[in-house]
Amino acid sequence: MSVFFPQINSNCILTQLPYTAGFEFDTVSSDMETGMRWAFSRRDNTDLPDDYAQLPLGRFQIQFPMITDAEAATLLTFFQSMQGRYGEFQLLDPGGNLVQYSEDFTALSWDLTNGPVGIAGSDTDPFGGSLATILSAAGGNSFVMTPVGPAAGGMMGFVMCASAWVKANSSGQKLMIGFIDASDNVFGTIWSIPEGVWMRIFCSIALWSNGEMRFLLGGYDTWEGTTISVFGVQVAPTKGEGAYVRSPDNYGYHPSCRFDTDMFQEQVLGPNQRSIVLPMFEFNNAAPDVTGESA
């Protein structure tokens, strides 16, 4: 399925403030007359990485306190196409991170084979913690990459911003950040990275392909046999970097969502001024995990 809640207007927004997101676990439990209490997981695992099965389901309050008539019409058309609560769609959470593991380069989703790139240790991150990773390029034209959003793609036209904090450990370091598709077509921005100083670099682009998309750091002969420190890799469905959120706890791809209302909640504020509230929730679309766990 490739139906996504849309970005609207020239700023490509998915919501305005105040935007709220809550999360809750969905389980089936059984209290036995004697013995243990049993609880069974109910989390769709078909469109997410295997170890995301224990993450909670999302509940979102999308709000547009002030939009135009044309923007409201776009939302109304989408709402009607979903027939209120009936239709199923995918949500790219503007408050989430579409990179599966933003701080764990040992995760299987990260591809470090191009160079290759090795993990050389940890470093002090820009906020004074110890969550940054030192990456060492063994050869020329090294780069790392990781999937963004659904493996099936379908995000063509969405505006995305890739960002990361990086610190060069030698002078003259350049580094590219951007996106690469399944056919190895690349769009990125090349930055000059100061030695010994943390710098947040970014690249914003409307995705050009409906296939699988990956985040890319390095490549185009910008990373050749040097060591860099990296922290806070993020991809968000916004035009700018925004506040950093760590994944997988705040993973931003929600494959199975529905509106939580059959009424399009719209208020006319004035000429060409409307206010809209659209509650939605993430649901399970797979059978319960019958392996179960005692609690």
C-alpha positions as CSV (number, residue, x, y, z in Angstrom):
1,M,0.0,0.0,0.0
2,S,1.4,3.4,-1.0
3,V,-1.3,5.8,0.3
4,F,0.3,8.4,2.6
5,F,-1.1,11.3,4.6
6,P,-0.2,14.2,2.4
7,Q,2.1,17.2,2.8
8,I,0.3,20.4,1.9
9,N,1.2,23.9,0.5
10,S,4.6,25.2,-0.6
11,N,6.1,24.6,2.9
12,C,5.3,20.8,2.5
13,I,3.8,20.6,6.1
14,L,2.1,17.6,7.6
15,T,0.8,19.5,10.6
16,Q,1.0,22.8,12.4
17,L,1.6,23.5,16.1
18,P,0.3,22.4,18.5
19,Y,1.0,18.9,17.3
20,T,0.7,16.0,19.8
21,A,1.6,12.4,19.6
22,G,1.0,9.7,22.2
23,F,2.0,6.1,22.3
24,E,0.3,3.0,23.9
25,F,0.9,-0.7,24.0
26,D,-1.7,-3.0,22.6
27,T,-1.8,-6.4,24.3
28,V,-4.3,-9.2,25.0
29,S,-4.1,-10.5,28.5
30,S,-5.6,-13.5,30.3
31,D,-5.8,-13.8,34.1
32,M,-5.8,-17.5,35.0
33,E,-7.6,-18.9,38.0
34,T,-4.3,-20.4,39.2
35,G,-0.8,-19.7,38.0
36,M,0.6,-17.0,35.9
37,R,-1.1,-14.1,34.1
38,W,-0.5,-14.4,30.3
39,A,-0.1,-11.4,27.9
40,F,0.1,-11.6,24.1
41,S,1.7,-9.0,21.9
42,R,-0.5,-7.4,19.3
43,R,1.9,-5.5,17.1
44,D,2.0,-5.6,13.3
45,N,5.5,-6.7,12.3
46,T,5.1,-7.1,8.6
47,D,6.3,-3.7,7.4
48,L,8.7,-2.9,10.2
49,P,12.1,-4.2,11.3
50,D,11.9,-7.4,13.3
51,D,12.9,-6.0,16.6
52,Y,10.3,-3.1,16.3
53,A,7.6,-5.5,17.4
54,Q,7.7,-4.3,21.0
55,L,7.3,-0.6,20.2
56,P,4.0,1.0,21.2
57,L,1.3,2.1,18.7
58,G,0.9,5.8,18.0
59,R,-2.0,8.1,18.5
60,F,-1.7,11.5,16.7
61,Q,-3.6,14.9,16.8
62,I,-2.9,16.6,13.5
63,Q,-3.8,20.3,13.8
64,F,-4.0,23.1,11.3
65,P,-5.0,26.3,13.3
66,M,-4.7,28.5,10.2
67,I,-4.7,27.3,6.6
68,T,-6.2,28.5,3.3
69,D,-9.3,27.3,1.6
70,A,-7.2,25.5,-1.0
71,E,-5.1,23.7,1.7
72,A,-8.3,22.7,3.5
73,A,-9.7,21.3,0.3
74,T,-6.7,19.1,-0.1
75,L,-7.2,17.6,3.3
76,L,-10.9,17.2,2.8
77,T,-10.3,15.3,-0.5
78,F,-7.9,13.0,1.3
79,F,-10.3,12.5,4.2
80,Q,-13.2,11.7,1.9
81,S,-11.0,9.2,0.0
82,M,-10.4,7.4,3.3
83,Q,-14.2,7.5,4.1
84,G,-13.5,8.7,7.6
85,R,-12.4,5.9,9.9
86,Y,-12.7,3.2,7.2
87,G,-9.6,3.8,5.0
88,E,-6.0,2.8,5.9
89,F,-3.0,5.0,5.2
90,Q,0.6,5.4,6.1
91,L,1.9,8.3,8.2
92,L,5.4,9.8,8.1
93,D,5.5,11.4,11.5
94,P,6.9,15.0,11.3
95,G,7.9,14.6,15.0
96,G,9.8,11.3,14.3
97,N,12.9,10.0,12.7
98,L,12.7,7.9,9.5
99,V,16.2,6.4,10.1
100,Q,15.7,3.1,11.9
101,Y,18.7,3.3,14.2
102,S,20.0,6.9,14.5
103,E,22.9,6.2,17.0
104,D,23.6,2.5,16.5
105,F,25.9,1.8,13.5
106,T,26.2,-1.8,14.5
107,A,22.5,-2.4,13.6
108,L,21.9,-4.6,10.5
109,S,20.1,-1.7,8.8
110,W,23.3,0.2,8.4
111,D,25.5,-0.6,5.4
112,L,29.2,0.1,6.2
113,T,30.7,-2.1,3.4
114,N,31.6,0.7,1.0
115,G,35.2,1.6,1.8
116,P,34.8,-0.2,4.0
117,V,33.9,1.9,7.0
118,G,34.8,0.7,10.4
119,I,33.5,1.7,13.9
120,A,36.6,3.0,15.7
121,G,35.0,3.8,19.1
122,S,32.8,6.4,20.8
123,D,33.2,10.1,21.2
124,T,31.6,12.9,23.2
125,D,28.5,14.1,21.4
126,P,27.5,17.8,20.8
127,F,25.4,17.8,24.0
128,G,28.1,16.5,26.3
129,G,27.1,12.9,26.4
130,S,29.0,9.9,25.0
131,L,26.6,8.8,22.2
132,A,28.7,9.9,19.2
133,T,30.4,7.3,17.1
134,I,33.8,7.5,15.5
135,L,33.8,6.1,11.9
136,S,36.9,5.3,10.0
137,A,37.1,5.1,6.2
138,A,39.6,2.4,5.1
139,G,39.8,3.5,1.4
140,G,38.7,6.1,-1.1
141,N,35.1,7.2,-1.8
142,S,33.8,5.6,1.4
143,F,30.2,6.0,2.5
144,V,27.5,4.6,4.8
145,M,23.8,4.3,4.1
146,T,20.6,3.1,5.7
147,P,17.0,2.7,4.6
148,V,14.5,5.6,5.0
149,G,10.8,4.7,5.6
150,P,9.1,1.8,3.9
151,A,11.2,-0.8,1.9
152,A,8.5,-0.7,-0.8
153,G,9.1,3.1,-1.3
154,G,6.1,5.0,-2.7
155,M,7.3,8.4,-1.3
156,M,8.0,10.2,-4.5
157,G,7.3,13.9,-4.2
158,F,7.6,14.0,-0.5
159,V,10.1,16.7,0.8
160,M,12.6,15.2,3.1
161,C,15.5,16.6,5.1
162,A,18.5,14.5,6.0
163,S,20.8,15.7,8.8
164,A,23.6,14.7,11.1
165,W,26.1,16.2,13.5
166,V,29.7,15.5,12.2
167,K,33.1,16.4,13.4
168,A,36.3,16.0,11.4
169,N,39.4,14.6,13.0
170,S,41.7,16.0,10.3
171,S,41.9,19.2,8.3
172,G,40.4,19.7,4.9
173,Q,37.6,17.2,5.4
174,K,34.6,17.4,3.0
175,L,31.5,15.2,3.4
176,M,28.4,14.7,1.4
177,I,25.0,14.0,2.9
178,G,21.8,13.1,1.0
179,F,19.8,10.3,-0.5
180,I,20.4,7.3,-2.8
181,D,17.7,5.3,-4.6
182,A,17.6,1.6,-5.5
183,S,19.3,2.3,-8.8
184,D,22.1,4.2,-7.1
185,N,21.0,7.6,-8.3
186,V,22.2,10.1,-5.7
187,F,21.2,13.6,-4.6
188,G,23.3,15.2,-1.9
189,T,25.0,18.3,-0.6
190,I,28.7,18.5,0.0
191,W,29.9,20.3,3.1
192,S,33.3,21.5,4.4
193,I,33.7,20.1,7.9
194,P,35.9,22.0,10.4
195,E,38.4,20.0,12.3
196,G,37.6,19.3,16.0
197,V,34.3,21.2,15.9
198,W,30.7,19.7,15.8
199,M,28.7,20.9,12.8
200,R,25.1,19.9,11.9
201,I,25.0,19.3,8.1
202,F,21.8,18.7,6.1
203,C,20.2,18.1,2.7
204,S,16.6,18.9,1.8
205,I,15.1,17.5,-1.4
206,A,11.8,16.3,-2.9
207,L,12.2,12.6,-3.5
208,W,12.5,11.7,-7.1
209,S,11.7,8.0,-7.1
210,N,8.9,5.7,-5.9
211,G,11.4,3.0,-5.1
212,E,13.3,2.3,-1.9
213,M,15.2,5.3,-0.6
214,R,18.3,5.4,1.6
215,F,20.1,8.0,3.7
216,L,23.7,8.5,2.5
217,L,26.7,9.9,4.3
218,G,29.9,10.2,2.3
219,G,30.6,9.2,-1.3
220,Y,31.6,11.3,-4.3
221,D,35.2,11.2,-3.2
222,T,34.5,13.3,-0.1
223,W,35.5,10.7,2.5
224,E,38.9,9.1,1.7
225,G,40.9,7.3,4.4
226,T,39.9,9.7,7.2
227,T,38.2,9.4,10.5
228,I,35.0,11.4,11.4
229,S,32.7,11.5,14.4
230,V,29.0,11.2,13.8
231,F,26.0,11.8,16.0
232,G,22.2,12.2,15.6
233,V,21.5,11.0,12.1
234,Q,18.0,12.0,11.1
235,V,15.6,12.0,8.2
236,A,12.3,13.9,8.7
237,P,9.4,14.7,6.3
238,T,10.1,18.5,6.6
239,K,11.9,21.2,4.6
240,G,14.4,21.8,7.5
241,E,16.3,19.8,10.0
242,G,14.0,20.4,13.0
243,A,14.7,19.1,16.5
244,Y,16.6,15.8,16.7
245,V,14.7,12.8,18.0
246,R,16.4,9.5,18.6
247,S,15.3,6.2,16.9
248,P,14.2,3.5,17.2
249,D,12.2,4.9,20.2
250,N,10.8,7.7,17.9
251,Y,10.8,5.8,14.6
252,G,8.7,8.0,12.3
253,Y,7.2,5.5,9.9
254,H,3.8,4.3,10.8
255,P,2.5,1.8,8.2
256,S,-1.1,1.3,9.4
257,C,-3.1,4.3,10.4
258,R,-6.7,5.4,10.3
259,F,-8.6,8.6,11.2
260,D,-10.2,8.5,14.6
261,T,-13.3,10.3,13.5
262,D,-16.0,10.2,10.8
263,M,-16.5,14.0,10.9
264,F,-14.2,16.4,9.1
265,Q,-13.6,18.9,11.9
266,E,-13.4,22.2,10.1
267,Q,-13.9,25.8,11.3
268,V,-14.2,28.9,9.1
269,L,-12.2,31.7,10.8
270,G,-12.5,34.3,8.1
271,P,-11.9,34.9,4.4
272,N,-9.5,32.2,3.1
273,Q,-8.8,31.2,6.7
274,R,-9.8,27.8,8.1
275,S,-8.9,25.6,11.2
276,I,-8.9,21.8,11.0
277,V,-8.3,19.1,13.6
278,L,-7.7,15.5,12.4
279,P,-7.2,12.8,15.1
280,M,-5.7,9.6,13.9
281,F,-4.3,6.4,15.3
282,E,-2.0,3.5,14.4
283,F,-3.5,0.0,14.5
284,N,-2.5,-3.7,14.2
285,N,-3.2,-5.4,10.9
286,A,-1.7,-8.8,11.7
287,A,-2.7,-11.7,13.9
288,P,-1.6,-11.7,17.6
289,D,1.8,-13.1,18.4
290,V,0.6,-16.5,19.8
291,T,4.0,-17.3,21.3
292,G,3.0,-15.1,24.3
293,E,4.9,-14.1,27.3
294,S,4.0,-14.6,31.0
295,A,3.8,-11.4,33.1
